[in-house]
Amino acid sequence: MGINGKSYIVGIYEHPCRVALDKTLPQLHAEIAKGALADAGLSKDDVDGYFCAGDAPGLGPINMIEYMGLNNVRHMDSTETGGSSYIVHVNHAAQAIAAGHCNVALITLAGRPVADAKEGKPVRYYNQQAPDFPFEMPYGPNVTNMYAMCAMRHMYEYGTTSEQLAWIKVAASHHAQYNEHARLRDVVTVEDVVNSPMIADPLHRLDCCVITDGGGGIVMVSPEVAKSLKRTRVKVLGAGEAPKHLAAGQVDLTYSGARWSGPKAFAEAGVTTADIKYASIYDSFTITVLETLEDLGFCKKGEGGKFVSDGNLISGVGKLPFNTDGGGLCNNHPGNRGGMTKVLEAVRQVRGEAHPKVQVRNCDIALAHGTGGLLGSRMGSATVILGNEDA
Amino acid sequence: MSTDQKNKINLVVNSESKPYWEGAAKGQLLIRTCNACGKAHYYPRTICPHCFSEDTAFVEASGSGVIYSYSVTRQAKPPYVIAYVKLDEGVSMLTNIVDCEIDKISIGQKVKVKFNKAEDGYALPVFTSA
């Protein structure tokens, strides 16, 4: 059963905080749920489907449904693919709504890694019983060096340069200057990026995303419910999800799971890259964006460096405006999970509610893509394509 | 499954990993191969991820390979090199490159295994210039 046109996003909320010392994790989830439902013009008693991922404490949906008093839930999903989870949830909520399992789906993400660190709590926990753990952890893999190895190999095979990667951050910073909530609002240059401290060769500090607290939420509904609401509705046209991993030792770091999630989403939506007016691309690091754009087919494999250069991702300047909220590189990466905010800015663009300085004209079709886990080993990739009522 | 975390080098010894660490302690780099389909895989598993056969066994690898990719973690004290090394047997493994001038490391460079001592008499395979 396809999902094209069978559900709508009618409510979104991005928590304005970037440091949440005075808020608990469940509280953040509830504030986000309240914000997203208010945006939709719905109440918590309307929610009959609830979606959350590994950031939700306890047993996920069970604890959060109890805490928030979501008393009418009849469908739950706690699929966990890291930062891309919430794009997977959009796909799963669309499927559940199309199948009649629920009519009003709520998706929430929250995190407080900054506050947790300040309070001395461990920021990350990775289970020793993960099968890869014994054979990888002794070598000191961390988030940055695992993405850095992808950049290093991409440079080796295709001649990609640090300056080309830097253009991705430059474009994000041009957008972030207009976002009053963005963690980093200063416009930066290619020189600023390549002269920032080296973290893990070849990635500099400004190739890396921000770390923030907060989160976001989405409300999705059936076409019947959508028509009863006043809010501008955004149609879910297609979605795809795919795992990618080390393939039993046949390692190739030059592409991501977008190679598989993208074509599924485009086929279901019945559109091509030429139809995409705006793209939210997961930007944990600059290299994440570059490989993803290639894998989604916006340019040929290996030509991502050329594609992102010279402002091509800047709204009003380039051919493919991306991450007009400032993305994870400048605006927000709540809980180290950037998939949610990718959907939120795509929804704003289709609604015509992005900041006027970055709003894409006639943005009838937009794409959001997430990369969860590690580009340098195993990841969950997810793509969703959204459109306005006429799309 | 019981796990037993070591302090210095973070080795997890369990029923699937123990023979691998024991081999390393004897100076052998072991890779898991499948007697049913004939293919090697990494990291080692009991059931073959290629054909799902349970007829798998550890065999000794040559210990030679080339650097597929690497990165220097500059903020660590001291900085260290993480890498994927593609072994001559065709599988790639995550590892460290050691005892080298870190600014002279390159993709495609030939490397050979060596073993760093870990706790409880085990050892960790790492690589250095061939």
Interface residues (C-beta under 8 A of the other chain):
Chain A: Q128 Q129 P131 D132 F133 P134 F135 E136 M137 P138 Y139 G140 P141 N142 T144 N145 M146 A148 M149 C150 M152 R153 Y156 P197 M198 I199 A200 D201 P202 L203 L246 A248 G249 Q250 V251 L253 S377
Chain B: M1 T3 Q5 I9 N10 L11 V12 V13 N14 E16 S17 Y20 K39 A40 H41 Y42 Y43 P44 R45 P49 H50 Y68 S69 Y70 S71 V72 T73 R74 Q75 A76 Y80 I82 A83 Y84 K86 G90 V91 S92 M93 L94 T95 N96 I107 G108 A118 L124 V126
